[in-house]
Amino acid sequence: MANTWGYGAMTNHFGDMTANSKAIFCIGANSAVANPVGGMKHMLQAKDRNNAKLIVADPNFTKTAAHADLYLRQRSGTDVALIYGLIHIILKNGWEDKELIKTRTYAVEEIRAEAEKWDPKEVANVTGCKEEELIE
């Protein structure tokens, strides 16, 4: 099964995104302008067909953000803090894909240790996002 919670740098097949996505996380990309026929079209189809949630994180409110179910307006240069904060929440709630981690990752313990430092309050302080939005 394709990655069902997003895409990274357009690495997933558009058909997989349309058919399988339950949530799409777009960070630092404005697909509505940069790739309207490919990326944005498939994001909107996933929203329509799968009720997929579109989450956009960007310092600027873009045309892509206008379609988002959740828009995270972060401060410029805080992508890493935001990602570690999301990893923190995923691990805290036990939402990680253990098989994926076992077979396709390395340095997991180092990532876990760093993510532990990035609770929602700290991430909100650094990124400017609201704690409730991060948790959502």
C-alpha positions, -999 to +999 in steps of 0.1 A: +000+000+000+012+035-007+021+060+019-014+069+030-007+101+049+010+123+025+037+128+000+072+141+002+087+162-026+062+145-050+078+111-045+046+092-045+027+082-076-001+107-082-026+078-086-016+064-052-022+098-036-056+101-052-067+065-044-051+059-010-044+091+009-063+098+041-042+129+049-017+149+028+009+170+045+024+197+023+053+217+038+071+245+021+055+238-013+029+256-032+015+229-056-013+251-067+013+273-085+043+250-090+024+219-101-013+226-105-021+199-131-002+172-114+001+177-076-027+200-068-053+182-090-045+150-072-046+165-038-081+179-045-092+146-059-080+128-028-100+153-007-131+146-028-128+108-032-113+098+002-122+127+024-085+131+028-074+160+049-050+185+034-025+200+059-003+228+047+026+242+067+041+274+052+050+309+065+029+324+037-007+318+030-005+303-005-030+292-031-024+257-018-030+268+018-064+282+007-075+246+000-062+233+033-083+217+060-056+228+084-031+256+077-001+259+100+015+293+096+049+287+109+078+311+112+104+309+084+132+285+091+113+264+116+106+233+094+128+210+115+113+221+148+078+215+133+087+180+120+103+170+153+072+182+171+050+161+149+073+131+154+070+137+192+032+136+190+032+105+167+055+086+191+036+098+222+004+084+208+019+052+195+009+060+159+043+051+143+044+023+117+067-001+135+073-023+104+082+007+083+106+020+110+122-015+113+127-020+076+133+015+062+149+037+087+182+042+106+192+063+136+157+059+150+169+061+186+187+094+179+155+107+163+134+096+192+157+112+217+156+145+198+119+144+192+114+139+230+126+175+235+100+189+211+067+188+230+038+209+215+045+238+239+081+241+228+072+237+191+046+264+194+071+287+210+096+282+182+073+279+152+046+303+161+019+276+154-007+270+181-004+239+203-039+229+195-032+230+157-001+208+162-020+182+181-049+183+156 
